[in-house]
Amino acid sequence: GNLIVSALGQSTSLFTVAFPALENVGGSVTVELNDGVDEFSAPSLTSIVERLEISQNPKLDTLDMSLVETIGGNLSISQNALLPCAGNIDPLIDGCAITGTVFIAGNNDNSCNQ
């Protein structure tokens, strides 16, 4: 199945969304349009069968998905104004086999490894 985290919170009350024991997702992972999320964590996740999209999360400044080894579709990380590449996006990309296209833009900086 899919994992969708969408339209959570207000920009005045920040919180973490965490899936500490999640290892595999049989579909897509989508984290989008979350005004109140400053951290998304899936530290044990190693495989996403379909795509990964993280977009339009204006307060997101921490992404912990560094163990992901395979993404069976596209990877899109965009319009997360506070999310830096170093320590967040780069560990996800480095060593990850991505079947589809990679689109990274509009985040805290544009120096991500692609």
C-alpha positions, 0 to 999 in steps of 0.5 A: 500500500501507499504511505500518505502524509498530507495537509497536517497541522498549522504553521504555528504548531510544529510536530514530527511525523515518525515511522521508526519501525517501518522497513518497506512500503509496497507502493508510494510514499507521499509527504506533501502540503504539511504546514505543521510538520518540521520533521519526517522520520523513517529511519528503518525504511529501506525499500519503496516499491513505487515513487517518493514525493516530498513537496510543499512542506514549508516548515520541514527542516529535517528528513531522516530516510538515510537507509533507503536503498531502492526506490522503484519509481520517481524521486521528487523533493521540491518546495520545502523551503527550510530543508537543506541538502546536507544531512537530509536529502544527500544521505537519501540519494547517496547509495540509493538505486532509483528506477525513475527520474530524480527531481530536486528543486526549491528546497533550502539550497540547490547543492544536492547530489543528483 
